[in-house]
Amino acid sequence: MSNFSSLKEGQKKAWLVTGCAGFIGSNLLEALLKNDQVVIGLDNFSTGKKNNIEDILAFLTEEQIKNFTFVEGDIRDNKLCHEVTKNVDYVLHQAALGSVPRSLKDPITTNEVNVSGFLNVLSASQENKVSRFVYASSSAVYGDSRALPKSENKIGKPLSPYAVSKRTNELYGEVFSRCYSMPTFGLRYFNVFGPRQDPESVYAAVIPLWIMALLRDQPCYINGDGSHSRDFCYVNNVVEANIKAALTQNPQTYGQVFNIAFGKQTTLQELYSLTKEHIGPVKELQPIYREERPGDVKHSLANIDQAKTLLGYDPKYSFEEGLRLTVEWFKEKNKA
C-alpha cells in the first residue's frame, strides 16, 4: 500500500485502533500491521468478531504479529481508555454502535457507547498527548437535508438517535481542537462496504446481506421502490482516508470534518443488478419490495472536494471494482 508514503522508511509509529475486530476497524488493523506499524487494538466484541483478528494474524510475519497488542475492553470504561492511549502516536477511533434502526430501538445504549464512550477515548487521548485523533462520523448527520451532493457545511435536522450521537462526536472533536489545540479529524463515512462486513447481524448492511442471500439462492429485500440511492464507498478508500488524516501536516485540517465516499450515486435497483452480475448464475429470484425504514434518507451523494484538497484523499477503488472484490471475498468465504 502507498498510504504510508508520509512515514520514513523503517519508521514505526504506535497506533490505537478502537473497534479493531469490527468491519472497518479490522481493515485498518490489517493495513497498519502489514506496514510494520505498532498497533494496540481495543474491542469488546459486542459487534466485532474474534475471527476477523484471527484471519489477519494468519497472514502476518512473526515480527508483525509481535507489533500487535489486543485489549478486550469497553470504551465506556474511562480508566481503560486512559491505559490504552498511553504512549500512542495516533488514535483511529472506530468503536461505536452503528445502525439507525438499532438507535431507534435503544437510544440509551447508543448514547452511552457513541457519546460517553467517544468522550472517554477523546479525553484520554488529549490527556496522554496523542498526536492525532481520527474518528468515524457518518453521513447520517445530514439528516433531512435534501441538498445534493452533501457538503460538510450544510447539514439538516437529525433523523435518528444515531445521527445525534455522531453529530455530537463532531462537536466534541471541534471543541477539543479549539480548546486544547488537539488535532482531531472527523470522517463522515458514506455507506462503506467490503470484506469482513457482517451479513448475519440483525442490522446488517445491504451489500453483504444481498451477496449472501444470492449465494444461498435466497430472495433479497429492498426497502422502498428501489429508487433510493447511496454513495457506496469501498473500505480500502476509507483506510486510505484514515491514514492520510493521521499523517497530515496541514493545520487547516485540525478540528474539521470530511466526507469520505467515492462521489457517485447508485440506486438500490442498480446495486441489485450489479451484485447479481458479479455473482454469476443464480436462480431467477425477483427482489421483494417492502416499506421504507423509519429514519432512512431517500438519496445520498457526497461532495469529497474538501477531503481531496486538504487531506490529499484520492479514492482509488470505484464502486464497481469494490463490489467485484467484495463478491470475490464472500465467495471464497462461502466455500470454506
N, C-alpha and C positions, 0 to 999 in steps of 0.2 A: 504493500500500500504506500501511496505517496503522501498520506496525510501528515506524516511526521517530518516533512522537509524542514520545518522550523526548529527541530531538535538537532543538536550537533550529533554527528555520528558517534555511536557508542555511549551517548549520554543517557543516563537513566533518571527518570523523574518518578516521584511517588504519587499515585492516583488513588482516590477513593471513588468507587462506583457503588452507589446505593441502588437497591433493586437489581443486583447483579445476576440473579437467577431468572429474572423476567425476560421478556422478549427483547426489548431494546437494550436493557442492561447487559444481557449475555452477549449480544453482538458487540457492544462496546468493550466488554471484558476480553472477548476473543481478539479484537483488533489490538488492544493495548498489550496483551501478553505476547502475541505473535511479533510485536515490535519491541520486545525485550524490555518493557516497562515494569516497574514495581507496582503491584495493584493490591489494595485491600478491597474485598468485596463484602458488602453487607446485604443480608436478605433474611426475612422471617418466614419465607415460603408460604405466605398467605395466598399469593397468586403465582409466584415464581416456582420453578421446578428444579429439583436437585439434578435431574438428568441433563438439564441444559449446561450446568457446570461440568458434569462428568464428560459430556460429549466434547467440550472444548479441551479439557485436560488430556483426553485420549490422543490428541494430535499435536501436543506440545513437546518440546525437548525437556530433559530433566532440569536444565538451568531455568527455562521459562516457568516450569511448574514451581520451582523454588521462589520465584518472584511473586507468587500469589499467596495471599493470606485470606482465608474465608472466615467471616464472623457471622454466626447465626444470631440475629437480634432484630429489634424493632426500633424504628426511628422515633417512636413515641417515648422511648427510654432516653431521657435527656443525658443522664450520666454516660451511657454507652456512646451517644453521639459525640461527647467530648473526648472519649477514649479513641475512637476510630479516626478522628480528624487530626490527631496529634502527628506532627512531622510529615504532613501531607502537603504536596505542592498544589494539586488540582483536585477539586471535587466535581464529579459528574453525578448530579442528583436525579435519579430516575424513579426512585421508590415512590409509589402512590397507589391509591385505589382508583383505577380508571373506570370508565363506563358511565354514561348518562343515566341509563335505567337503574344501575346499582345505587347511584347517588340519590335518585328519587325515592327509592325503596328505603334507604338507610342514610339520611343526610348527616346524622350524628357521627357515625364512624368515618364517613368521607371527610368530614371536617377535622376529626381527631388525627387522621393519618395525613391528609393532604395540606392542612393548615398548621396544626400544632406540631406535627412531625417535621414538616418542612422548616418551621421556625427553629426547632431544636437543632437541625443539621446546619442551617444558615448561621445561627448564633454561635454554635460551637466552632464553625469554620472561621468566623470572624475573630473569636477569642484566641484561637490557635494559629492565627495569622496565615491562613491558607491563601495562596497567591491568586487563585481564580476560582469562582463558584459558578458553574454552569448548571442550569436546571431545566427540567422539562415542563413547559407550559403546553397550551393546547389551543387549537383553532376554535374550541368551544367558547372562548372568551368573546368571540364576535357576536354571539347571541342572536338577537333578532335583526341585526344589521343586514340589509338586503344589497348593500353595495358590493359589486364585483369588478375586479378582483379585490380581495381583502387586503387592506393596507394597515400597517401597525398602528397608525394614529387615529383610526376611525373604527371604534367598536360600538356595539349596541348594548341592549339590556340582556343580562344572562338569562338563559332558559332552563337552567338546572343547578342544583347544589354543586355538582362537579365543576361547572363553569365558574361559579362563585369562588370555589376553592382555588382554581388555577389563576383567576384574576387577582385574588388575594396574594398568591405567591409573587406575582409580578410587582405588586405594590410594595411588598416587603423587600424584594430584590432591589427595586429602585431606591427605597429609603435607606437600606444598608449601604448602598453605593454612595449615596449623598452624605449620610450622617457619619459613616465610619471609613470613607474612602476605600471601600471594598469593591474590587472589580466583580460584578455579577452580570450574568448573561442569561436572559430568558429565551428559550427556543420554543416557539409556538408550532408544535407538530401538526401536520395535516395528514390524517389517515395513513399512518405508517404501516407497511406490510413487509413480510419477508420470512425467511427461515426462523423457526422456533416460536412463531406466533401460535398461541394455543387454540386449537379448533374445538376443544372439548368443554371449555368454560361455558357456563350459562350465559355469560356476557361476551362470547366470542365475537371477534370482528368478522366482517362479511367475507373477506378473501379466504382465510384459512377454512372458514365454515363451508363455503361453496366448493373449494377444492376437495375437501374430504368427502363431502356429500356426493360429488360427481364420481370420485374414485370408488365410492361404495355403491354406485348406481342408486342413489337416493335423491329425492327431489330437493331443489333449492327454493328458499322462501325469499321473496322480495317485498320489503316494507314500502308500500305505496305502489305507484303505477310503473315504476322502472325509470321514470324521467329524473328522479333525484340524481344529483351529480356530486362528485367528490374530486379533490385534488390528491390522488393516491401517490404516495412517496415511498420508494424502496428504501429499506432500512440502512443500506450502505451509505446512502446520501445523508442520513441522519447521523451516522457515525462520523462522517467527514465534518459535518457542521459542529458537532460537539468538540471535536479535536481542534478545529480551526478557532472556535471561540476560546477554548482554554489557552491556546498558544498565541493569540493575537497580542500585538504590542500597541494597538491603536486605542488611545484613551477615549476616543469618540464613542467607542462601543460599550464602555462601562455603564452599567445600570440600565442598558437598553434591552428591548425585546425584539426578536427577529422571527419572521415567518420562515419555517423550514418545510419546503414542499418541492414539487417538481415544476409547478406553474402551468399545469394543463388540467382541463376538466374532462372527466369521464363519467357517463351516466351508468347507473346500475345495470341497465339493459345492455349497454356496450361491454361492461365488465363481465356479465354473464356469458355473452357470446365469445369473448376473447378467452375466458377461462376454459370453456368447452373446447375451443380450438386448440389450445395448448395441451390439454389433457389427452386429446385424441379420441378414438372411437368410444363413445359412451351410449347408453340407452337413450332413446329419443324422449327423454322426460321433459315436460314443459315446466317452467318455474311456476310456483304457486304465489299469487299476489295476495297480500293481506294489508291490514290497516297500517298507516304510518305510526311510528313510535312517538310517544309524547316527548317533547324536548329536542327532537331532531330538527336540524335545519334542512331546508329544501336543496340549496345549492352552496357549494363551497369551492373557491378558487383563490389561490394565494398570489399576491404580488411579492416576489422574492428579491426585488431590486436592492432593498436595504441590506440583506444578508450578503448579496453578491458584492455590493460596493464596499461595505465596511468590514466584513469578515473574510472576503475572498471566497465565499461559498459558491461552488460550481458543481451542481448535481450531475454526476457522470452517468447515472443509471436512469433511463427513461422508464415510464410506467410499463411499457410493453416488454422491455428487456427484464425489468424487475419481476414482472409477472411470470415470464418464462422461467427464470431462475428459481422462483418460489415454487412453481408447479413441479419442476425437476426435483427440488429438495423434498417436497412432500411425497412424490412418487417413490423416491429412494427409501424414505422412512416407512412408507406403507408396505414396502417389500419385506422389510426386516421383521 
